[in-house]
Amino acid sequence: MEPRTAAAFALRLAAAGIVPNDATALRAFADALGARLAAAAQAHGWVAEPPFPGATRGLETIGETLRLTFAVRLRAPSGETLGVAFTTLVGGRRPEIGVAPAHTPIPQDWA
């Protein structure tokens, strides 16, 4: 399995639950998810920069639904970049995680 695909699969396995559609509860969910994703990454020897949950543009409202997206650059123990993991939390749904190619930028205005 290609390393980027393996990373996406491992992180998806660590993500569980339904995202709450309340701002305070969603942020708490993101913190707890970040801890689970960090543990999954550590188990594979990966380093996340910035640390999980990652950089974000902040909470967004789409109609009556809340969305929060995070990004981290994943590095292998060798230092090689595996890719950029994007985690999207949408109220009422399961977390979505994808790993984009290594050269994918994380927007500079994300904190």
VORO-481893 format. One record per residue: residue in three letters; x, y, z of N, C-alpha, C, O in turn. Coordinates in steps of 0.05 Angstrom, whole numbers, always signed. Example, Ala and Ser with C-alpha at 12.3 -4.5 7.8 and 13.67 -1.06 7.14 Angstrom:
   vodo     n.c1     n.c2     n.c3    ca.c1    ca.c2    ca.c3     c.c1     c.c2     c.c3     o.c1     o.c2     o.c3
    ALA     +264     -114     +156     +246      -90     +156     +264      -66     +156     +285      -66     +169
    SER     +257      -45     +142     +273      -21     +143     +258       +1     +157     +268      +23     +161
//
This chain:
   vodo     n.c1     n.c2     n.c3    ca.c1    ca.c2    ca.c3     c.c1     c.c2     c.c3     o.c1     o.c2     o.c3
    MET      +17      -24       +0       +0       +0       +0      +18      +25       +0      +38      +26      +15
    GLU      +11      +44      -16      +26      +69      -18      +26      +83       +9       +5      +83      +22
    PRO      +48      +95      +18      +49     +107      +45      +27     +128      +50      +17     +129      +73
    ARG      +21     +144      +31       +0     +165      +35      -27     +152      +39      -43     +161      +56
    THR      -33     +131      +25      -58     +116      +28      -59     +102      +55      -80     +102      +68
    ALA      -36      +90      +63      -35      +77      +89      -39      +97     +111      -53      +91     +131
    ALA      -28     +121     +109      -32     +142     +129      -61     +150     +131      -72     +153     +153
    ALA      -74     +154     +108     -102     +162     +108     -119     +140     +121     -137     +146     +137
    PHE     -114     +115     +115     -129      +93     +126     -125      +91     +156     -145      +88     +171
    ALA     -100      +93     +165      -95      +92     +194     -108     +114     +209     -119     +110     +231
    LEU     -108     +138     +198     -120     +161     +212     -151     +159     +212     -164     +166     +231
    ARG     -162     +149     +190     -191     +145     +189     -200     +124     +210     -221     +127     +222
    LEU     -184     +104     +214     -191      +84     +235     -191      +96     +263     -207      +88     +280
    ALA     -174     +116     +267     -172     +129     +293     -195     +148     +298     -202     +155     +320
    ALA     -207     +158     +276     -229     +177     +278     -256     +162     +282     -263     +146     +265
    ALA     -269     +169     +303     -295     +156     +308     -314     +176     +319     -307     +197     +329
    GLY     -340     +170     +317     -360     +186     +329     -373     +204     +308     -365     +206     +285
    ILE     -394     +218     +318     -409     +237     +301     -402     +265     +312     -403     +270     +336
    VAL     -395     +282     +294     -387     +310     +301     -412     +325     +312     -432     +325     +298
    PRO     -410     +337     +335     -432     +353     +345     -435     +379     +329     -416     +389     +318
    ASN     -459     +390     +328     -464     +414     +313     -468     +438     +332     -486     +455     +328
    ASP     -452     +438     +353     -452     +460     +373     -423     +469     +375     -405     +452     +377
    ALA     -417     +495     +374     -390     +505     +372     -372     +495     +395     -350     +486     +390
    THR     -382     +496     +420     -365     +488     +443     -360     +458     +442     -338     +449     +446
    ALA     -381     +443     +436     -378     +413     +435     -361     +405     +412     -346     +386     +413
    LEU     -363     +419     +389     -347     +413     +366     -318     +417     +371     -301     +401     +364
    ARG     -311     +439     +385     -283     +444     +392     -272     +423     +411     -249     +414     +408
    ALA     -288     +414     +430     -280     +393     +448     -276     +367     +433     -257     +352     +438
    PHE     -294     +361     +414     -292     +337     +397     -266     +338     +382     -252     +318     +380
    ALA     -259     +362     +370     -235     +365     +355     -210     +360     +372     -191     +347     +362
    ASP     -210     +370     +396     -187     +365     +414     -184     +335     +420     -162     +325     +420
    ALA     -206     +322     +426     -205     +293     +432     -196     +277     +408     -180     +259     +410
    LEU     -207     +285     +384     -199     +272     +360     -169     +276     +354     -155     +258     +346
    GLY     -160     +300     +359     -131     +307     +355     -114     +288     +372      -93     +279     +362
    ALA     -122     +283     +397     -106     +265     +414     -106     +236     +402      -85     +223     +403
    ARG     -129     +227     +392     -130     +200     +380     -113     +199     +354      -99     +179     +350
    LEU     -114     +220     +338      -98     +220     +313      -68     +222     +320      -52     +209     +306
    ALA      -61     +237     +340      -33     +238     +349      -23     +211     +358       -1     +203     +351
    ALA      -39     +197     +372      -32     +170     +382      -28     +151     +358      -10     +135     +357
    ALA      -46     +153     +338      -44     +136     +314      -18     +142     +299       -4     +124     +290
    ALA      -12     +168     +296      +12     +176     +282      +37     +167     +297      +56     +157     +284
    GLN      +37     +170     +323      +60     +161     +339      +64     +131     +336      +87     +122     +335
    ALA      +43     +116     +336      +45      +87     +333      +58      +79     +307      +71      +58     +306
    HIS      +56      +96     +287      +69      +90     +261      +96     +104     +258     +109     +101     +237
    GLY     +103     +119     +278     +129     +134     +277     +128     +160     +261     +148     +171     +255
    TRP     +103     +169     +255     +100     +194     +240     +101     +218     +258      +94     +216     +281
    VAL     +110     +240     +247     +110     +266     +261      +90     +284     +246      +91     +286     +222
    ALA      +73     +298     +262      +54     +316     +250      +63     +345     +256      +69     +352     +279
    GLU      +64     +361     +235      +72     +389     +238      +51     +406     +225      +47     +403     +201
    PRO      +38     +424     +239      +38     +427     +268      +25     +403     +281      +13     +387     +267
    PRO      +28     +401     +307      +16     +378     +321      -14     +376     +317      -28     +397     +312
    PHE      -25     +352     +318      -54     +348     +316      -68     +364     +338      -57     +365     +360
    PRO      -91     +375     +334     -108     +372     +310      -98     +386     +285     -106     +379     +263
    GLY      -80     +406     +288      -68     +419     +265      -76     +448     +261      -89     +460     +278
    ALA      -67     +459     +238      -73     +486     +231     -102     +488     +220     -111     +469     +207
    THR     -115     +510     +225     -143     +513     +216     -149     +542     +209     -136     +560     +218
    ARG     -169     +545     +192     -178     +573     +186     -199     +581     +206     -206     +604     +207
    GLY     -208     +562     +222     -228     +568     +243     -255     +556     +236     -259     +544     +215
    LEU     -273     +560     +254     -301     +549     +252     -316     +564     +230     -316     +589     +229
    GLU     -329     +549     +213     -345     +560     +191     -374     +551     +195     -380     +530     +206
    THR     -392     +568     +186     -421     +561     +186     -431     +560     +158     -427     +578     +142
    ILE     -443     +537     +151     -454     +532     +125     -484     +527     +130     -492     +505     +138
    GLY     -500     +547     +124     -529     +545     +131     -531     +543     +162     -523     +562     +176
    GLU     -541     +521     +172     -543     +517     +201     -523     +496     +211     -524     +487     +233
    THR     -504     +488     +193     -485     +468     +200     -457     +480     +204     -449     +498     +190
    LEU     -443     +470     +224     -416     +479     +231     -396     +461     +217     -400     +437     +214
    ARG     -374     +473     +208     -352     +458     +196     -325     +469     +207     -322     +493     +210
    LEU     -307     +450     +212     -280     +458     +221     -261     +439     +206     -264     +415     +206
    THR     -241     +451     +193     -221     +436     +177     -194     +441     +188     -187     +464     +194
    PHE     -178     +420     +191     -151     +422     +201     -131     +410     +181     -139     +393     +165
    ALA     -106     +418     +182      -86     +406     +165      -60     +403     +180      -52     +420     +196
    VAL      -47     +380     +175      -20     +375     +186       -3     +363     +164      -13     +348     +147
    ARG      +23     +369     +165      +42     +356     +147      +52     +331     +162      +63     +333     +184
    LEU      +50     +308     +149      +59     +283     +161      +86     +276     +151      +91     +275     +126
    ARG     +104     +270     +169     +131     +262     +161     +137     +233     +172     +129     +226     +194
    ALA     +151     +218     +156     +159     +191     +163     +183     +193     +183     +195     +215     +185
    PRO     +190     +171     +197     +213     +172     +215     +239     +181     +200     +257     +192     +213
    SER     +240     +176     +174     +264     +184     +159     +265     +214     +153     +285     +224     +144
    GLY     +243     +228     +159     +241     +256     +153     +227     +262     +127     +220     +285     +121
    GLU     +222     +241     +111     +208     +244      +85     +179     +253      +91     +166     +242     +109
    THR     +169     +272      +75     +141     +281      +78     +123     +260      +64     +126     +255      +41
    LEU     +104     +249      +80      +85     +230      +69      +62     +244      +54      +53     +235      +33
    GLY      +54     +267      +65      +32     +282      +53      +21     +302      +73      +31     +304      +96
    VAL       +0     +315      +65      -14     +334      +83      -41     +322      +90      -58     +317      +72
    ALA      -46     +317     +116      -71     +305     +125      -91     +327     +130      -85     +345     +147
    PHE     -113     +326     +117     -135     +345     +121     -157     +330     +136     -167     +310     +127
    THR     -166     +341     +159     -188     +330     +174     -210     +350     +173     -207     +374     +180
    THR     -234     +341     +164     -257     +359     +163     -279     +348     +181     -287     +325     +180
    LEU     -287     +366     +199     -309     +360     +218     -333     +376     +210     -333     +400     +209
    VAL     -355     +361     +204     -380     +374     +196     -401     +364     +216     -405     +340     +220
    GLY     -416     +382     +228     -436     +375     +248     -455     +354     +238     -466     +357     +216
    GLY     -459     +333     +253     -478     +312     +247     -467     +290     +230     -481     +271     +222
    ARG     -441     +292     +223     -429     +271     +206     -404     +259     +220     -395     +270     +240
    ARG     -394     +238     +208     -368     +226     +218     -345     +244     +207     -348     +256     +186
    PRO     -323     +244     +221     -300     +260     +212     -290     +248     +185     -291     +224     +180
    GLU     -281     +266     +168     -270     +258     +142     -240     +265     +143     -232     +287     +151
    ILE     -223     +246     +134     -194     +250     +134     -184     +241     +107     -189     +219      +98
    GLY     -168     +258      +95     -154     +251      +70     -126     +261      +72     -120     +280      +86
    VAL     -108     +247      +57      -80     +256      +57      -72     +263      +29      -71     +247      +11
    ALA      -67     +289      +25      -60     +300       -1      -30     +296       -6      -15     +289      +13
    PRO      -22     +299      -31       +7     +295      -37      +25     +314      -20      +17     +334      -10
    ALA      +50     +305      -18      +69     +319       -1      +73     +348       -8      +78     +364      +10
    HIS      +71     +356      -33      +76     +383      -41      +52     +402      -36      +54     +426      -41
    THR      +30     +391      -26       +6     +407      -22      +11     +428       +0      +20     +421      +22
    PRO       +6     +453       -5      +11     +473      +16      -11     +474      +37      -35     +468      +31
    ILE       -4     +481      +61      -23     +488      +81      -26     +518      +80       -6     +533      +81
    PRO      -51     +529      +76      -54     +558      +73      -39     +573      +96      -41     +566     +119
    GLN      -25     +594      +88      -10     +610     +107      -26     +624     +128      -17     +629     +150
    ASP      -52     +630     +121      -68     +644     +141      -82     +626     +161      -97     +635     +178
    TRP      -76     +599     +159      -87     +581     +178      -69     +581     +203      -45     +580     +201
    ALA      -82     +582     +226      -67     +584     +251      -67     +557     +265      -55     +554     +286
//
